[in-house]
Amino acid sequence: MRLVAYTDNVELGGADLSMAHLLSLLDPAIEVTVVGVAPEIVERIAGVRPNAGTCLVPRPRNDHDWRSLRAHVAAIRSVGADIVHANLSSPWSCQYCIAAATIARRPRTVAVYQLVVAAISRRQQFAKRLTARGVDRHVGVGERTSREVEEVVHLRHGSVQTIHNGVPDESFEPLARLTDGPVVGAIGRLERQKGFDTLIRALADVEGSTLVLVGDGNERAALERLAESVGITDRVIWAGWSDEPRRYLSTFDVFALPSRFEGFPLALLEALLARSAVVAADVGSISEAVVDGKTGLLVPPDDPGALADAIRRLLAETGLRRQLGEQGRQLVLERFTAAHMTCAFESLYTELLR
């Protein structure tokens, strides 16, 4: 079996890490070529798998870049792909790859949707309707995410299969705590999607606690101004980007995920594996891992008051934190490891080739 693993991301994110987890565990008999538009991301993904091939194609400059489309078709044909696995960071990404696989005719195409966001134009929606016809199997990374994909892409109800994201249960060297007293931590890109402004407003109502934000992004300056305006500048630690953010998890008393929208985020699964006490916004497929009151606490998105209440509760109840952490880890081990994800995709590939 020859597999093309495709990404058109230009910044490393959860979608690419999920693909790397998959490729690292796929049956060695599967010949893998990672195809993409950004050399650092292609090399990062391919680096987890011995003997994986790589191929760079020109990034599309617009929605009718025929030169890029021809390069995509040539890449897929040169590999002799049986399966093209397109890893979509949004429903509207990887369009050139899917169109190229359709033109090449031979491969079966799997479109994996990591995140659901609205289209930015009617032209984008029209292009998606065309390329969707060439997809042999649509896959969402969570049950609710699959149903959201069907709605936004206008696919038949039940036509999107669910294969949950998974993470490996790996050991890592923990960091020392960054400060004394209660610590609320969060990991992710500093962008509006992640809702860290909501978390900063919530922390203003959680006296005596410190917030540690691990990550960087376009919203950092705005978030720093917000922290100053609500009076908690001295209670926020900006840890910046980390290649191993999981090392921070043991330093948190509470892990917060206040996102406005999500799919099935890897950071959440890693936090649960680390026995973190999790409070998360009930968006996307998060509730499939954070079972309210059993493996974590759920709050509405964009609600600083509810988020603050949940954080105060977890900080005040040590026994509850431990109970949620243990049950959260057990749930991930039972359902959401990288091995579970890999087994499901191998079965899907085999089914399509029959």
C-alpha positions in Angstrom: 0.0 0.0 0.0 1.3 3.4 -1.0 0.0 6.3 1.1 0.3 10.1 0.5 0.0 12.0 3.7 -0.8 15.6 2.7 -0.9 18.9 4.6 -1.0 22.4 3.3 -0.3 24.1 6.6 2.5 26.6 6.8 2.6 26.8 10.6 2.9 23.7 12.8 -0.3 22.9 14.6 -2.4 20.1 16.2 -3.4 18.7 12.8 0.2 18.1 11.8 1.1 16.6 15.2 -1.9 14.3 14.9 -0.7 13.1 11.5 2.8 12.6 12.9 1.3 10.4 15.7 -0.5 8.3 13.0 2.5 7.9 10.7 4.8 6.8 13.6 2.6 3.8 14.3 1.3 2.8 10.9 2.2 -0.7 9.7 5.8 -0.6 8.4 4.6 -2.4 5.3 2.8 0.8 4.2 5.0 3.0 2.0 4.4 6.6 3.1 5.2 9.9 1.3 4.6 13.2 3.1 3.5 15.9 0.6 3.1 19.5 1.5 3.8 23.1 0.8 6.1 24.0 3.8 9.5 22.2 4.0 9.8 22.5 7.8 6.4 20.9 8.4 6.9 18.2 5.8 10.2 17.2 7.4 8.8 17.4 10.9 6.0 15.0 10.0 8.1 12.6 7.9 10.8 12.6 10.6 8.8 10.4 12.9 8.8 7.5 10.3 11.9 5.8 9.1 12.2 5.7 5.3 9.2 8.0 4.7 9.5 9.9 1.5 8.9 13.6 1.1 7.7 15.8 -1.7 7.2 19.6 -1.8 4.6 21.2 -4.0 4.1 25.0 -4.7 1.7 26.6 -2.3 -1.4 27.8 -4.2 -1.4 31.5 -4.7 -5.1 31.8 -5.3 -8.1 29.6 -6.0 -7.2 29.0 -9.7 -3.4 28.4 -9.6 -3.1 25.9 -12.4 0.7 25.6 -12.0 0.2 24.4 -8.4 -2.6 22.0 -9.4 -0.4 20.4 -12.0 2.4 20.0 -9.5 0.0 18.3 -7.1 -1.2 15.9 -9.7 2.4 15.1 -10.7 3.3 14.4 -7.1 0.5 12.0 -6.5 1.1 10.2 -9.8 4.9 10.0 -9.2 4.2 8.3 -5.8 1.7 5.9 -7.4 -0.5 6.5 -4.4 -3.2 4.0 -3.5 -4.5 6.2 -0.7 -4.3 10.0 -0.3 -4.9 11.1 3.3 -5.6 14.8 3.3 -5.3 16.4 6.7 -7.7 19.4 6.7 -7.0 22.1 9.4 -10.3 23.6 8.2 -13.1 22.3 5.9 -11.8 24.5 3.2 -8.1 23.5 3.2 -6.3 20.8 1.1 -8.6 21.6 -1.9 -5.7 21.3 -4.4 -4.7 18.0 -3.1 -8.2 16.6 -3.2 -8.7 17.9 -6.8 -5.4 16.5 -7.8 -6.2 13.1 -6.4 -9.5 13.1 -8.4 -7.7 14.0 -11.6 -5.1 11.3 -11.0 -7.9 8.8 -10.7 -6.0 5.9 -9.1 -6.0 6.8 -5.4 -8.8 6.6 -2.9 -9.1 9.9 -1.0 -9.7 10.3 2.7 -10.4 13.9 3.9 -9.9 14.3 7.7 -11.5 17.3 9.3 -9.7 18.6 12.3 -11.6 21.9 12.9 -14.9 23.4 11.7 -15.0 27.0 10.7 -17.4 28.9 8.4 -16.5 29.6 4.8 -15.2 33.1 4.0 -16.9 33.3 0.6 -19.4 31.7 -1.7 -16.6 30.8 -4.1 -14.9 28.8 -1.3 -18.1 27.0 -0.7 -18.6 26.2 -4.4 -15.1 24.9 -4.7 -15.6 22.7 -1.7 -18.8 21.2 -3.2 -16.9 20.3 -6.3 -13.9 18.7 -4.6 -16.1 16.9 -2.0 -17.4 14.7 -4.8 -14.0 13.3 -5.3 -13.6 12.2 -1.6 -14.1 8.5 -0.9 -14.4 9.0 2.8 -15.0 12.0 5.0 -13.7 11.7 8.5 -14.2 13.9 11.6 -12.0 13.8 14.6 -15.0 13.6 17.0 -18.7 12.8 16.9 -19.9 16.3 17.3 -17.2 17.5 14.9 -18.4 15.0 12.3 -22.0 16.3 12.5 -20.8 19.9 12.3 -18.8 19.1 9.2 -21.9 17.7 7.5 -23.8 20.9 8.3 -21.1 23.4 7.1 -20.1 21.4 4.0 -23.7 20.3 3.2 -23.0 16.6 3.3 -25.6 13.9 3.9 -26.3 13.3 7.6 -24.3 10.3 8.8 -21.9 10.4 5.8 -18.9 11.6 7.9 -17.2 8.8 9.8 -15.6 9.5 13.2 -12.1 8.6 14.0 -11.0 10.4 17.2 -7.6 12.0 17.4 -5.3 10.1 19.7 -2.0 10.8 21.5 0.8 8.4 22.7 1.2 7.7 26.4 4.8 8.8 26.7 6.9 9.7 29.7 8.7 13.1 29.8 10.8 15.1 32.2 8.6 17.5 34.2 9.5 21.0 34.8 9.8 22.7 38.2 6.9 24.8 39.3 7.2 28.4 38.1 5.7 30.0 41.1 4.4 29.3 44.6 0.6 29.1 45.3 -2.2 27.8 43.1 -1.4 27.6 39.4 -3.9 27.6 36.5 -2.3 26.6 33.2 -3.2 26.7 29.5 -1.4 25.6 26.4 -2.0 26.8 22.8 -1.6 29.4 20.2 -2.4 32.9 21.5 -5.2 33.5 19.0 -8.9 34.5 19.4 -10.0 30.9 18.8 -8.4 29.7 22.1 -10.4 32.1 24.3 -7.5 33.1 26.5 -9.0 36.6 26.9 -11.9 34.8 28.7 -9.4 33.0 30.9 -7.7 36.2 31.9 -11.0 37.8 32.8 -11.9 34.7 34.8 -8.6 34.8 36.7 -9.3 38.3 37.9 -12.0 36.6 40.1 -9.8 33.8 41.4 -7.8 35.5 44.1 -4.3 34.3 44.9 -3.9 32.2 41.8 -1.3 32.5 39.0 -2.0 31.9 35.3 0.8 30.3 33.2 0.2 30.6 29.4 2.4 28.3 27.3 2.4 29.4 23.7 2.7 32.4 21.4 0.7 34.1 18.7 -0.7 37.2 17.2 -2.9 38.0 20.2 -0.1 38.2 22.8 0.1 42.0 22.9 -3.7 42.4 23.2 -3.8 39.7 26.0 -1.0 41.5 27.9 -3.0 44.8 27.7 -6.1 42.9 28.9 -4.2 41.4 31.9 -3.1 44.9 32.8 -6.6 46.4 32.5 -8.1 43.8 34.8 -5.3 44.2 37.3 -3.5 40.8 37.1 -0.3 41.6 35.3 1.7 40.3 38.2 -0.3 37.1 38.2 0.3 36.0 34.6 3.4 34.2 33.4 4.0 34.2 29.7 6.0 31.0 29.1 6.2 31.4 25.3 6.5 28.7 22.7 7.7 25.3 23.8 8.6 22.2 21.7 7.6 20.1 24.7 4.6 21.8 26.3 3.6 18.6 28.1 6.4 19.2 30.5 4.5 22.0 32.0 1.4 19.9 32.8 2.7 18.6 36.1 3.2 22.2 37.3 -0.5 23.1 36.9 -3.1 22.6 39.6 -5.8 23.2 37.0 -5.6 22.9 33.2 -7.9 25.3 31.4 -9.2 25.1 27.8 -11.4 28.1 27.3 -11.7 27.8 23.5 -14.4 29.4 21.4 -14.3 26.5 18.9 -12.4 23.3 18.6 -12.3 19.9 17.1 -10.8 17.3 19.4 -7.6 19.0 20.6 -4.4 17.0 21.3 -3.5 19.3 24.2 -6.7 18.2 26.0 -5.9 14.5 25.6 -2.3 15.1 26.8 -3.6 17.0 29.9 -5.9 14.1 30.7 -3.1 11.5 30.3 -1.1 13.6 32.7 -3.9 13.3 35.3 -4.6 17.1 35.1 -7.8 18.5 36.6 -9.4 20.0 33.5 -11.9 22.7 33.1 -12.9 23.2 29.4 -15.4 25.1 27.3 -18.1 22.8 25.9 -17.4 23.3 22.2 -16.6 20.9 19.3 -16.0 17.4 20.5 -14.5 18.3 23.8 -17.4 16.8 25.8 -16.5 13.4 24.3 -13.3 13.4 26.5 -14.3 15.8 29.3 -17.4 14.2 30.8 -18.7 16.8 33.2 -18.1 15.9 36.8 -16.3 12.6 35.9 -13.2 13.4 33.9 -13.3 17.2 34.2 -15.6 20.2 34.4 -17.4 21.8 31.4 -18.4 25.5 31.1 -20.1 27.5 28.4 -17.7 29.3 26.0 -17.2 33.1 26.5 -18.4 32.9 30.1 -15.7 34.3 32.5 -18.0 33.9 35.5 -18.7 30.2 34.9 -15.0 29.6 34.2 -13.9 31.3 37.4 -16.5 29.3 39.4 -15.2 26.0 38.0 -11.5 27.0 38.7 -12.3 28.0 42.3 -14.1 24.7 42.9 -11.2 22.7 41.6 -8.6 24.7 43.5 -10.6 24.3 46.7 -11.2 20.5 46.4 -8.0 18.5 46.2 -9.9 15.2 46.3 -12.0 16.2 43.3 -8.9 17.2 41.3 -7.3 13.8 41.9 -10.5 11.9 41.1 -11.0 13.8 37.8 -7.4 13.3 36.9 -7.4 9.6 37.4 -10.6 9.0 35.6 -9.6 11.3 32.8 -6.4 9.4 32.2 -8.3 6.1 32.3 -10.7 7.3 29.6 -7.9 8.3 27.2 -6.1 5.0 27.7 -9.3 3.2 26.9 -10.4 5.2 23.9 -8.2 8.0 22.7 -4.6 6.8 22.3 -2.6 7.1 19.1 -2.8 3.3 18.8 -6.6 3.5 18.7 -6.5 6.1 16.0 -3.9 4.3 13.9 -5.8 1.0 14.1 -9.0 2.8 12.9 -7.3 4.4 9.9 -5.5 1.2 8.9 -9.0 -0.5 8.8 -10.4 2.3 6.8 -7.5 2.2 4.2 -8.0 -1.6 3.8 -11.7 -1.2 3.4 -11.3 1.4 0.7 -8.8 -0.7 -1.3 -11.2 -3.7 -1.3 
